[in-house]
Amino acid sequence: MYSFTAAPDYKSGFRLDETVAGGDQRYLHVLSIDGAVTSATATGDSTVAIALATGQSATITFEHDTVGATLAYAGANIALTPGVDTMPK
């Protein structure tokens, strides 16, 4: 793992480099800005539950064999398809 704190253009951050055997490999990265996410917990191999600093929560379920996911947030289920999606306010 490389710490970006040594790079003058970054305040903090890390880069993960990993070598794995071929086959069906999946990675989930939850990115948070300014502490907006207080926890992220994987459930199974395709779902993550996220607790937000606002007290709200979100659940994201990823497709296994295609690009896409479903976001459950603020009482709505939102299909996350390839492209740019507008999030609820």
Secondary structure, 3 states (H helix, E strand, C coil): CEEHHHCCCCCCCEECCCCCCCCCCCCCCCCCCCCCEEEEEEECCCEEEEEECCCCEEEEEECCCCCCEEEEECCEEEEECCCCCCCCC
